[in-house]
């Protein structure tokens, strides 16, 4: 589940691009095609809207929407195989495999940026900064809320009273 939460999510992210606004324009053999399934288009529009609203407060959701959708898809699809994993012994045993999956996912996007670098990325990069990639995808995940027993939609980035913060900051 640690590998699924890190490299599995990245692989799932890239596969999901095959179904985003750019990838859906190509057939399986790589040739450009016109049109597309209406259901896929409507589904993408809903996901794009949710990603833009949630992340748009700090990041340009219109610029990052394709990457945000891929992050959500990669997170969702890589969690499934990790559900059969066994618990780790020792100090990590206080975490369930699902919780460790999400911890590994967040660590994948852990970075330290200068304010200038962060501002430049927000203005021009279609990838959200790491802190937003981590928070955005898990805030869209019912599996995350279930794994950490978080009722409803919560602000996972700044809350001190939720079980995630308590488990991660109080060994």
C-alpha positions, 0 to 999 in steps of 0.5 A: 500500500505504500507503493500503491500510494506513491508510484501507483498513484502516479501511474494511475494519474498518467492512465487517467490522462487517456480520458481527459479533455486532451487524451479522449481526442485520440483512438487506441492506436494514437490517431486523432479522432473527432467527437467523443462519448457524450457520457465521458464529456459530461462526466469530465465537465462535472469533475472539472467543475468540482476540481476548479471550485475546490482548488481555484481559491488558491490555484487557477483551477481552469489551468490545472483542471486536467492534472487535477482530474488525473490526480483524482483518478490516479488516487481512486484507481490505485487504492483498490489493489492496496486494499488486500495488503497486510498491516505493517508491524511495529510503530506503523501498526497504529495505521490501517493499510488505507491510512498508510496509502494516503500518507504515502500519497501525500508524501509523493507531493511533499516539497519546499518551494520559495514564495517566488517559485510557488507564485510562478508555478501557480501562474503558469504550470498546469500542475498544481503545487504539491501541497494542493495536489495532495489536499485537492485529491484527498478532499474529493475522496470518500475513501480518505474520509472513511479511512480516517473517520472524517465526517463529511467534507473537511478542510484536511489541510488546516484542521487540528481537531480531525483524526488525521492531524491527531494521528500524524502529529501525536504518536 
